[in-house]
Amino acid sequence: SATYTLKFKACAWSKDATSLKVQVDEQEAVEITDLENGPAPYAANMKEFSLEIKGTATSKITFSSSVESKGRFFLDDIEVRLRMRLCQLPVL
């Protein structure tokens, strides 16, 4: 498994819950809070979020509501990047 950076933009549907969950494979879900839930147009309500995740090239990322009712949300610009490790090179 490797460490990746997951970036995405999200906002809640007007007047719906202001959080969502992100889960990678069977790992514990991470709750993302502070989504904007103002009226349309929704593009103006989008906020960028970023988190570190662990997985493989075949991992499954699930975005889901954090509540049972009124938990709709919009997603855009989803990006997953391998986090590069810095290594020290010997000085010659």
Secondary structure, DSSP 4 states (H G I P E B T S, - for coil): -EEEEEEEEEEEPTTS-S-EEEEETTSPPEEE------SSPGGGG-EEEEEEEEE-TT--EEEEESSSSS--EEEEEEEEEEPPPP-PPPP-
